[in-house]
Amino acid sequence: MAETGLTIAAPAKLNLYLHVTGRRDDGYHLLDTLIAFADIGDAVTARPAPGRTLTLNVRGAFAKDLAGEADNLVARAARALRDAAGLDAGAHLVLDKRLPVASGIGGGSADAAATLKALSRLWGVEMVERDLLDLALGLGADVPVCWAGRAAFVGGIGEEMTPAPALPRVPLVLVNPLVGVSTPAVFKAREGPFQAADRFAETPIDAAHLAHLLNNRDNGLTAAARKLCPPIDAVLGALDAAPGRLLARMSGSGGTCFALFSDDAQALAARQAIAEHHPDWWVAAGRLKSAAVAG
């Protein structure tokens, strides 16, 4: 292994649409959502460590916004994998935190999944896929799909995954007002009837086709998130006003919103314009990932 360690990408997760379809007796909500990934994200690096030593160093633009090591999903994932595999092993972990925290794009879940991948290789873990997915679900509802690392329709509370049709590498812009949004609070504030599942079988041929399919669906948490975090209105307004914008929508429980574009030039122009007008926001441009995330 190289001295710099094994580095695994932890890409931003986007809910291209999200319907709240019901609620279980234990209070957990049931979802139907299309999850895809952007080529923007965090990264986790793992290096060997003696004995059972587990250390975590968090760096990057949003390192200061994370809770202490004991509460970090990366540290929890490392301990959970070691316990489940029955290993007597250690690791030095570095989390490069580039995504905003509590932002609706699965940063913590992607970090946990990347940690499981990195340490599975570092430690030579041999577990069946179902057991790894169960372990991932125990860490958070979005961790299993982040482990799978490819576009999927997700149902239940996150445990039901069906591969989605191949998605084009659509240019996009992500914007977050840098106001944390509590996922439990958003679900609690949600009002109105539940929505129907609304998956599609078509394979979108380009950005316009994908936007057309998504326009017939929505994010059922948007109204609640806007009520709790009014800056989301301004973010969606800025994305809606961007020339060439095909679709603008909130991801997950907020407050990150995204817009899809037909070409990279439009996305880059939108990113620059929004960043100049709102220097206190986080703004990034990239593309949807079209295939499995490389491990």
N, C-alpha and C positions, 0 to 999 in steps of 0.2 A: 504494500500500500504506500502511496506517495506520502511524503512528510506532511503535506498540506491536508491530508485526510480525504475522506469520501464525501462529496457534496451532492445533495439531492435538492432539486428545485421544489418549491412549495407555491405553485401558481395560484393566483386569485381565482376564486370560484364565483361564477355569475349565475344567478337564477334568471334565465331568459324569460321564463314566466313562472308564476307561483300561485297555485290555487289552494285555498284552505278548504278541504273537503269534509272535515268532521272533527270530532273530539272524542278521545277515549275516556273511559271512566276514571282513569288516573290523572286526567287533566292534560295529557299530551295531545297536541293537535295533529291531525292527519293531513298530509299534503299530497298534491300532485304537482311536480315541478320539473322543468327541463334545466339541468345543470350543465354548464360548459365551463371551460377554463380559458383564461387569458395568458398571453406570454409575458405577463407582468407578475411579480410575486416576491416572496421571501426565499430564503435558502437555508438549509440545515447542513452543517458539516460535522462529521463524526470521526474521531481518532481513537485508537486504543488507549486504555488507561489501566494501570495495575490493579489487581484484585477487584473489589466491588466498587471502586471509586467511580462516582458519577458527578461530573461537573458540567455546569452550563454557563456560557458566556453569551450575553445578548448584546448585539451591537446594531448599528444602523439608525436610520432617521427616526424610528418610532420605538427604540429600545426603552426610552425613559417612561413610556406609557404602559408598559407591561407590569403586572403584579410581580411579587417576589418569586424567587425560583420555585418555592414549594407549591405555588398555585399555577405555575406555568404549564400549559398543555404539553410542551416538549418534555419537561422533566417527568410529568405524569405518564406520558407515553413510554418513556424509557423504562421507568420502574414497572409499568404494567407488562411490557413485553418481557423483561427479564424474569418477572415472577411467573408469567404464563408459560414461558419456555423452560423454567426450572434451571436457569443458568447462574453461574457464579462468575459474573463478568462485569467489566466497567467500561466507561467511555468518557472522553472529553467531547462535549457538544458545543457548537457555536451556532447561534441563531442570528442570521442577518435579517433584521426586522425592517422591511421596506414598505409594508402595507400598513395603513392606519389600523388601530385597534378598535374593536367593537364597531365594525364598519359594514357588516352585511356581505362581505366577500370572502368569508371563510378563512381568514388569515390564520387564526389559531388552529382550526381544523386541518388546514393544509400543512401547517407546521408539524402537527402531531402525526399526520400521515407520512410526511417526509422523514420524520424521526424513526417511525416504524420501519420504513424501507431501508434507511441508512444502517440502522442497528441490526436489522435482519441479515444484511450482507456482512457487516462488520463481525457479528457474533456467529455467523453461520447457522442462523435459526432455521429449523425445519419444522414448520407447522402447516397444517392443511389450510387452504384458502378460507374455508368457512370459519375456522377457529380464529384466524387473523381478522376477518371481517367482524366477528362477534366482539373481539377485543377492541377493534376500532369503534364500533357502535357504543361500547361502554365509555369511551372517551368523549363522545359527542355525536349528535345526529348526522352531521355532515362529514365526519371522518371517513366512513366507508367509501363514499363516492370520491373523496379526495385520494384515498388509497387506490381506488381503481384508476383514477386519473384520466378519464375520458368522458366525453359527453354522454349523459344518461338521463332517462326519465326516472325520477325517484318518487316513491310512494311510501305510505305508512308514516313512520317518524324518521325515515332515512334508511331503513333496512331493506327496502324493496327497490332493487335497481334493475332497469332494463336498458340495454344499449340503445342509444338514439341513432337515427340516421347520421351518416357522415355530414359534418357541418363545414361550410366553406370558411377559409381563413379571413373572416370579415374584419376590416379595420374598425377600431373602436376607441372611445375615450372614456376614462373613468374619472369621476369627480366626487370628492368627499369634503364636506364643509368643516371637517375636523371637530365635530361634536359627536361624542360617543352616544350610541343608541343601545338601550337594553332590549335584547330579544324577548325575554319574558314579559317585560312591560308592554311591548308592542302587541304581543299575542293577547295579553290581558285587555288591552284597549280596543282590540278589534271588535267591530259590531257588524250586525247584518247576517243574512243567511249564509250557509256554507255554499261553496262553489262545486261545480261538477268537474271531474277529471276530464281533460281535453287534450289528449296526446294526438300526435299526427304521425302518419307513416311516410309522408312524402320526404324525399331527399332534396333539400334546398340547393338550387344550382348556383346561386350567387347571393350577394348581400341583399338585393331587393326582394328576392324570393323568400329568404329567411325572415326579413322584416315583415313581409306580407303575412306569413304564417303566424308570427308573434303578435301582430296587430289584432288578431282575433282572440287573443288571450291577454291576461294582465297579471299584475301582482296584487293579490288580495290583502296584503298588509300595508299598502301604500297610504291609505287614508289614516290608519292608526299611527303610522310612523310620522306622517306630516303633522298630526296633532301634537305628538310628543316632541318633535324636532322640527320646528318651523323652517329652519334654513334649508330643509330638503326642497321646499317650494322654490327657493331661489336657484338651487342647483338644477332642478328639472327645467326651470325657465331658461337658464343659460344654455342648457343642452338643446332644448327645443328650438332656440333661436339660432343655433349654429347652422350656417349654410351647408347644404348637402346632407343634413341629418335625416336618416331613414326611420329611426325609432329611438325614443328616449324613455328610460324606465329605471325604477329603483330596483336594486338587487337585494334579495333576502329581506331582512327586517330593517334595512337602512343602516346608516344614512348614505352609503355609496350609491350613486346612480351612474348609468352608462348610456352611451349613444352609439349606434351603429352607422357606419358610413360606407359608401361604395368604393372609395379609394383612400390610400394612405395620405395623399396630399390634403384632402378635406379633413381627415382626422387630426393631422398635425396642425393645420391652421386653426381648427377649433380648440385644440389643446393650448396653443399659444395665446389665442384671444382670451380664453377663459382665465388662464393663469395671469395674464396681464391685468385683467379687470378685477380679479379676485386673488390677490397674492397670498391671502390667508387661507386659501383652500389647497387641498392636495389634488393635483391634476396629472393624469398620465395617459399616454397614448400607446396603443399596441394593436394586437390582433387576437382573434379567437384561435386557440390551438385546435388543430383538426384531427389529431390522433392522440394515442396514449402518451401520457407524460413520460418522458425518458427518466429512468431511474439511475 
